[in-house]
Amino acid sequence: MCAATYASDLLLLPSALAPHAIVVDDPGVALASLDHAVWFHAPFRADDWLFYEQEGFWAGHSRALCRGSLFDRDGVLVASVMQEGLVRVGPR
């Protein structure tokens, strides 16, 4: 559970950038996690195949709100994730 929690925090916030045609590696882009929560629904192995569905569903005023769903290889929802983050985009 610790490995999944760590990985879900690293990968979720950039999903809020895609609708704005911005990527993490663009010059002037800075991201910071402000709040991150994970709810575990079923047992799983972090060293097995997992599908992480991500959605950045709101962004504005230098913030973003993202959600994720983690599924095992049988399609069982094993965890749900929410993250609020700071998003700064400087001049390109």
N, C-alpha and C positions, 0 to 999 in steps of 0.2 A: 504494500500500500504506500510505503514511503517513496519508492521509485516512481510509481504512477503519479503521486502528488507532485513530486519535483518536476517530472517531465510535462505534466499538464500546465504548470505555471510558466514554463519556458516557451511553450509553443502556441498558446492561445491568443495572447494579445495582438500579435501581427495579423490575425484574421480580420481585425477591424480596419486595416489599411487597404485591403484589396479593392473595395468598392471605390476608393479614391485614387486608384492607379498609383499607389505608393507602396514601396517595399522597404523592409527593415534596413537594407544596405544603401538606400538612397542617402545622399549627403544631407545633413541637417536633421535626420530623423532620430528622435530619442523616445524611448519607451520606459515606463517604470510601473511595476505592479503596485497598486494601492490596496487591493483587497482580493483575496483568493480563497474560495471555499470548495470543498470536495465532499460529496455525499456518496458513500459506498453502499451498493445495493445487493451485491452477490460476491462470493469469493472468486478470485482469479489469480493467475500467475503473471507477474510483470515480465517474466522472461519468455512468455509465450506470445503468440500473435495477438495483437489488439488493434481495433479500428478506432481512431479518434476523430469523431465528427465535430467540426468547429464552426462557429458562427459569430461574427462580429456584428451584432444586431443594432447597435446604436453608437454613434460617435458625434461629439460636438463639444465646443467650449474646452478644447484640449483634453478631453476625457473620452474613454471608450468603455463599453460594456459588452462582454463576450460570454458565450456559453459553449460548453462542450459536453459530448456524450461519449463514453468509452464502452465499447462492445467487445466481447470475447469472440473467438472464432465460430461459435455456435449462434452468434447474433444476440446473445443475452446482454442487456444493459447492465454493466457492472459498476459504473460510477457516473455521476453527473457533476459538472464543474461550472462555476461562475467566477468571472474575474472582472474587476474594474481596474482600469489603468490610466495613467497619464500619458498623453500622446503629444509630442511637440514636433512640429515640422518647420524647419527653418528654410531660408532661401535655397533654391536649387541651383 
